[in-house]
């Protein structure tokens, strides 16, 4: 079953945060389990961002989370966020593209 993780962060340093995320992408290229990755900014609160990450399954998401680079990334971005990230985990029940 497909799986989506949504990570909510608040930051005034999005450009630096996104640059660090792109560096992570390069570091784990060919080994990560991510199928799709979206960054969204809240129109009503421009300090609030959502990172929506799509995986083929919960198990693959957990494999991805176990990569050592993920822990290092969390340490790198900690000074760039205004509060601890919030994580939301969802099983995908339906998926339609129009």
Phi, psi and omega in degrees: 000133179297156186219142179232134173245132177247126180245118180262127177227153172242129182203150170255006183237048185299320183301317179292318178299314181294322177298317177297321178296321178294322177295321176298315179305317179293321182293329183251011179305134180085347180242340183285165182250009184289135177259328180205147184217118180243141169246132181228143176249138179288123180294329182272343180217089187293358174267357183256127181232148173240132171253115183253117188241126183257136177230160176289334181200164175299319181299319178292326176297319180292323174299317180297316180297334182280352178298134183300331180294333179294314177300316180298320179299317180301319177293323180293320185271349181308316179288351184266349181252151184274344177205167179299138176298151174250135182249135177233130183244129184226135166278137180276121181267322175220154181210110180236140175242133181246000000 
